[in-house]
Amino acid sequence: MSLGARTAVLEHLGRQHHAMVTLLAELVNIDSGSYNKRGVDAVGDRLRACLEAAGILCESFPHEVFGDCIAARLPAAGGAARPIVLMGHRDTVFPDGTAAQRPFRIDGSHAFGPGVADMKSGLVMNTFVLDAFRRFGAPCPLTGLYTSDEEIASPSSRPVIEAEAKAARAVFNAEPGRPSGNLVSRRKGAAFIEFEVTGQAAHSGVAHAQGVSAIEALARKVQRLHRLTDYDLGTTVNVGLIHGGTAVNTVAARAAAAVDVRFPTLNIMEKILGDVRDICRCCEMPGSEARILHEGNFLPLEQDESSRELLAAYSRSAAGLGLRVSGEATGGSADSGFTAALGTPTLCGTGPVGGNAHRDDEWCRIDTIVPRAQALALTILEVAAA
């Protein structure tokens, strides 16, 4: 790309602040919890309309239960083959009705609303970067990947993500930039495991000895599971949900729980998940049984040499805009772990700066949307030229 075209891309993005914020408000004001297919698809429809109006072709990956994934395809001006993927998810953790209760609002340089940082602002940023390169020429093929169920470990999106990333030269995942302004260079992997315990119901006053309490068996498992936490190793195990029983005067015949497991590397993942599964399945008390009902996994984002080089390229690009950016680790998981595990150079947290994700006071610094878009565009140019 010529110096003139490079300048044109930066200047064009520099004029898009109002348009970006307008689109962000529209997206935030759509409820799009992971299980709300209609809402997630509505966010996708709005983004697709913007992309197609800009002349960018979109491909849909239909799904009956979760939102449809969308891939926006922008060919290279020079015919290069391997694409760069700009990735982001459209779902949030918030229940239906949240957008009406807490609609998009701006207070100074900060915007608030469900999913404003995690990660609808990143979707907006990626969309405008694609449009800028459509106007002035893409240095390599670009794919904008808009997924649908990241907040529940991407059960439908993961195959699409892996197929798109497998042949890519790089992946930029527009999760929110850290409050420090840094990107994310390492993330823990995660597993979400739901399991149940069954026992034997009995009247707790008349025939207590005949009962086998599923709640007691579950409580024993919780203690064993929590003892697996090892802060030095970087593993945490947390039983976050439990329910069971039918009445206070009945020995509980069934109880169930959901456990969150975090781990820093693939090697540690195999050991900790093996231990967790053994506890979830074992018989804690005679007459009780246990089984795993569901499991969803995120892979850890581990930084290799190619990803370090990608971070260095972004840092140089940001420095040219007067921004100081480095990488940092986080315990949160994301789709970037799937792409990094393929060996594809991956950088996460490229979206606008935000914080308090998954909370009522989630915020995004809207004054960072344009600079982060410009930094991403410059990094794409450098990677494509390498």
Number of C-alpha atoms within 10 A of each C-alpha: 16 10 8 9 15 17 14 16 22 20 13 19 23 14 11 16 16 11 11 19 19 12 17 23 20 14 29 26 22 22 27 32 25 25 20 21 21 17 20 27 22 18 25 26 14 13 21 23 13 17 21 13 11 16 13 18 14 17 13 13 13 12 13 8 12 22 29 24 24 24 24 23 19 22 21 18 15 12 11 13 14 15 23 24 27 28 26 29 28 29 31 27 20 18 14 15 13 18 19 13 11 15 17 20 15 15 9 9 11 16 23 23 25 33 31 29 31 31 25 30 32 30 30 25 29 29 23 23 24 24 24 22 23 20 14 18 21 25 23 25 22 25 24 25 26 26 28 33 28 22 20 19 21 23 16 22 23 19 12 16 22 18 12 20 28 17 16 22 19 26 25 25 27 30 29 29 27 20 15 14 21 21 28 25 23 26 26 25 27 27 21 18 21 20 20 23 28 23 23 17 20 19 16 16 10 10 12 15 11 13 18 22 27 29 23 18 23 28 16 14 22 20 11 16 22 16 12 16 18 12 8 6 10 14 21 20 23 17 18 10 11 17 13 18 17 13 10 9 13 19 26 25 20 24 23 21 22 19 21 17 24 28 29 23 18 15 9 15 20 11 11 19 18 10 13 20 16 14 18 26 16 15 18 19 15 9 13 20 19 22 18 17 13 11 15 14 19 26 26 28 30 21 21 16 9 15 23 16 16 23 24 16 20 26 21 20 23 21 13 12 15 10 16 14 19 17 21 14 17 13 17 13 23 27 28 32 23 24 28 25 18 14 18 21 25 33 29 28 26 27 32 33 27 28 19 13 19 15 13 14 14 19 27 31 23 25 16 19 23 23 21 26 27 25 23 24 24 23 22 25 18 16 17 19 10 5
